Amino acid sequence: MVAPAGARAVAPAVAPAVAVTVIGGARPERAAEHPPTTVIGPVEAQAARTPAAPALVLAGGAVVTYGELNAAANRLARALAARGARPGTVVGLGRLRPVDQLTALLAVAKSGAAFLAPEPGELGEPGELGDLGEPGDAGVLTEAAPVLVLEEDDLAVGGGLATDPPRALTPQHPLCVAPGPGSRPSAARLTHGEADRRVRELQAAYRLGPDDRVLQTGLPTWAYFWPLRTGAAIVLADG
C-alpha cells in the first residue's frame, strides 16, 4: 500500500514509543496454555473491535488506523490469491518501505501463504522450528520456490473487496520460512501455532494495550503481529 488516503497527521497526543527487543524465540514467561490458532485471526478481530484506533504511526506523525490497515491488507491478500498465493506456498518480500512491509506481511498471512524471512536466524532456535513435513501434512510446501516476490509496484492494487478473505488455514500451516541458498525456502519454518505461542508469551510478559506504542526496530518480522492483536500501535522508523 502506499500509505492509505485516510492517513492523517496527529498531534503528539500518542504515548511515547518504547523499544521492545525480541531475540529469536525467546521465552520471557510461560503463558497459560491455550488452543493454538493462526496469528492473523486475532489481528482481524482487533481491527473489527477498534477500526478507528491507530495501528501504525508513521514518521512525521501521520497515523494508519486498524480499519485502514486491515482493508488495505485484505485487498492485497485477494490480489495475491489471484496470483497463486495460498496455504502451502511462499511469497517473498522485496525492498519495501516500512509501512508497506507491514501491509504486505498481513496480506501474505491473510492469503494463507507463508512469507520468506529476511534473515535465516530470525525465526528462532532450530529446536523450536518445524521442517517442511511430508506430503499430505498441513505444513508441507507445495511449491519449491516463492510463487512471487512482492515489490512496491505490486502494492497498488486499487479496488477490490476490503473484507477479510476466506482461507483454508490451520495452526499447522507455516507463517514464515527461513531463506536458504539463492533466497529459496529452506527446510526451517515457523508455524502459525508456534508464532501464536510466542506472541502469547510476549504479551504475558509485557502486557501491551491500546495506549502503548512499540518501535518497529528490534522486532523480528513474525513479532509484528503481537502489538496488532492487542490494540497497540507500531511506530515506524521512517516512511
N, C-alpha and C positions, 0 to 999 in steps of 0.2 A: 504494500500500500504505500502510496505516497501518503504523508500524514493526512488523515481524513479532513474533508472540508469543514467538519464540525469542530476541529481542534481550535482551541481558543486560549488566549493568554489569561493567566490568573495572577492576582496579587500574591505576595509572599505569605498567603494565609495557610499554605500547605506546611505540614510539620517538617522540621529538618530531617534530611535523609540520613540514614545510618548505614554503615557498611557491614555486611554480614559475610564472612568468608566461609565458604563451604569447600572442603577438600575431598574430592572423590566421593566415596560412600560413607563419610564419617558419621558415626552414630552418637550424637550428643546425649541422647537419653532414649531408653527403650520406651516407645509409646505403647498404649494399650492395644491389644490385638483387635483388628477389625477385618471383616471380609475384604479381600483385595478388590480393587476396582481399577478402572482406567484413570489416568491423571487428567484427562481432558473433561470428563463429565462434571467434576466439581467446579471447574473453571466456568463451564457453561451455566451451571446452576447459580454461581455467584453473579454472573452477568445478568441473569434473569431477575435476581433479587435486587441488584443495585445498578441498573443500567446507566444512571446519571452520575455515579461516583467516578472519580478519577482512577484510571487503571495505569496510565503512563504519564509521567511528567517529562516533557521534552526540554532540551536546552533552551533557555530564553523564557521559560515559564508556561508555554502552551501545554494544555492537557488533552489527552485522549481518554474518553470515558469508557467504562466497561461495555456499554451498549455499542459504541462506535467501533471499538476494537473487535468485539465479537462478531459484529456484522461484516466488517472487512475480512476477517479470517474465514467466515462462512462462505463469502463469495469466492475467495481464493481457493478454499477447500473444494468447492464444487468444480472450479476450473481445473484443479489438479486431478480430481477424479476423472474428469473427461479426458485427461491426458494419460490415464493409466495408473494413477496413484490409488492404492487400496491396501488393505491388510496383506502382508507378505511381500510388499515392495519397499524400496528405499528411495528417498528423494534427497538429493544433495543440495546444500546451501552455498550459493556463490558469495561474492563480496557485497553484502547488503548493509545499508545504513542500520543503526541500532533499532530504530522504530520499525523498519521493515523486517528485520530479523525476528523480532517478537511476533509480528503478524504472521510471518512465514512458519515459525515453529508451531503456532496454534493451528494454522491451516493444515500443515502436514499431519499433525495428530488428529485433527478432525476428519481428514480423508481416510484415516486408518493406516496410512503408511508410516514407516519409521524414517527419522532423519539421520543423515550421516554426520557423526560428531566431528567438530572441527579438529580435535586432538585425540590421539589414541588413548591417553591416560585419564581423560576427564570422566569416564564412566565409572571409575572406582576400582576397587580391588578385584583381581581376577576371580577370587573365590565367591564374590557376590554376584557375578555375572553368569548368564547362561550362554550356551553356544547356539548355533543356528538350528539344532534339532534334527529330527528325522522326518522324511516325507509323511504328511498327514498331521504332524504336530502343529498347534496354533502358532508356535514361534518360528516355524521354518520360513525362510525367504524363498519366494517362488522365482525371483529374478536375481541373477548373479551380479548385476551392476545397477546403479541408480536408473530409474525409469526416466528421470530428468534432473537437471541441476537448475535451481531457481536463481535467476539474476534479476536485477532491478526492473528490466523491461517486462518480465513475466508478471509483475505485481499489479500492473494497470489492467485489471480485468473488467472494469466498467460495471455494467448492470449485473443482474443475476439475483437469485434468491438470497436474502440475508438471514434466513432462518437456519438453525442448527441442522446440518445434513445427517441423514441416516448412515450408519456404518455397521458392519458385522465385526465389531472389535471386542476383544476379550482382554482380561488382565495378563494373559499369557502371550499376547502379541508383543513384538518388540516396539519400543518407543524410540530407541536410539541404537545405532550400530556403530561400532568403532571402525575407523578407516584402516585399511591395510595397504599393501603396496599398490602404487598407482591410483590412490584415492578410491579403490574399490572396497566394498564392505568386507570386513574381516569376520572371523568366527565369533567374536565377542559382541554380545548385545545386552542392552538393559531393557527389561520388560516393563510394561505399564504397571504390573503388580509390584515389582521391586521399586520402581520410581515412586509409586504411591506410598510404599512403606517408608522410604527415606523422607519424603515430604511430610508425612505424619510425624516422624520423629523430630524433624526440624521444627515443626510447629509446636510440639510438646516442649521443646527447649526454649524457643524464642517468643512464642505466643503473639504472632502478628495479628493486627486487627485493622479496621478501616482507617484509623488515624495514623498508621505507620507508613513510612516511605523507605524503600530499600534501594540502595545503589545497585545498578546493574553490574558494575565491576566487582569481581570476586566471586560471582556465581557461575557455576558450570551451567551449560545450556539446559540440562534437564531440570535444574532447580528454579528456572524462571516460572514454572507452573505453580510453585509454592505461594508467593505473595498473591497471585491472581486467583487463588481459591479461598483467600482469607479476607478479601476486601481491601487489602493494602495496595499501594501503588508502587511501581518501579520507576525510579528516577534514572533517565538515560544520560550517559556521559556527554553525548553530543547528538546532533540532529539525526 
